[in-house]
Amino acid sequence: MIRLADAAATEAFGARLGALVRAGDVIALSGPLGAGKTSLARGLLAALGLAGEAPSPSFAIVQPYDPPEVRLPVLHVDLYRLDDPEDLAELGIDDSADALLLVEWPERAGADYWPDALALTLAIEPDGGRSLTARVPAAWKERWPFS
């Protein structure tokens, strides 16, 4: 478990993660509303070169970013409003092998939709901080410096 004291620490963690990502990676961000999924994503996107604050993809569902705005293509996806996992096909994200796929609320796609994703779960602690747990897949074992 990794302890994140506040929103700034959550964004900083995302920035550290941004230095490690590659095209084709999937990062699944889980946790309750307000846990910091979008803050972590914003830090990661800033580390990839995005100027300004990344909008939450809650309403757009898929927010794409392409070079030169960022150093590699990114699809920031928020599945919170997805009603049925079958609706995922309409989003066109399965054709994104050359992009980093950053997915909030991945459980809405089904428990095993991204079995090789770096799965990060944020929880709100009683003191207002956050705890982060990770399921690190084989593709990340050599890159994951947080153990």
C-alpha positions, 0 to 999 in steps of 0.5 A, spaced: 500 500 500 502 507 498 500 512 502 498 519 499 497 525 503 492 529 499 490 531 492 497 534 491 501 527 493 496 524 488 498 528 482 505 527 484 504 520 484 501 520 477 507 524 475 512 519 477 507 514 473 507 518 467 515 517 466 514 510 466 508 509 461 509 506 454 504 506 448 499 500 449 499 500 456 492 500 460 492 503 467 485 501 470 483 506 476 478 504 481 475 507 487 469 511 490 467 518 487 472 523 490 478 518 491 483 521 486 482 517 480 482 524 476 487 527 480 492 521 479 490 522 471 492 529 471 498 528 474 500 523 469 498 527 463 502 533 465 508 528 466 506 526 458 507 534 457 499 536 457 499 544 458 494 546 463 489 542 467 486 535 464 478 535 464 475 530 467 472 525 461 466 524 465 461 527 460 465 526 454 467 518 456 473 518 452 478 524 452 483 523 447 490 526 447 495 526 441 502 528 440 505 534 440 500 535 446 503 529 449 509 525 448 505 519 446 497 518 444 493 517 450 485 515 451 483 518 458 476 514 459 471 514 464 466 509 464 462 511 470 456 513 466 456 506 462 450 502 463 452 496 460 459 493 458 456 491 451 456 499 450 464 499 450 464 497 443 461 503 441 467 507 444 472 505 439 477 504 445 479 497 443 482 499 437 487 503 441 494 499 441 498 504 440 495 509 445 496 509 453 489 507 455 487 510 462 481 508 464 477 510 470 471 506 473 474 499 469 469 495 473 464 497 469 467 494 463 466 487 467 471 484 472 476 481 467 476 486 461 483 488 461 486 482 465 493 485 463 492 492 466 496 496 471 490 496 476 490 501 481 485 502 487 484 508 491 481 509 497 479 515 502 482 514 509 479 517 515 484 523 515 482 525 508 488 522 505 488 516 500 491 509 500 493 506 493 494 499 492 496 496 486 496 489 482 502 489 477 502 485 471 508 482 468 509 487 463 510 492 469 514 488 473 521 491 471 518 498 471 514 498 477 518 502 482 513 503 488 514 496 491 
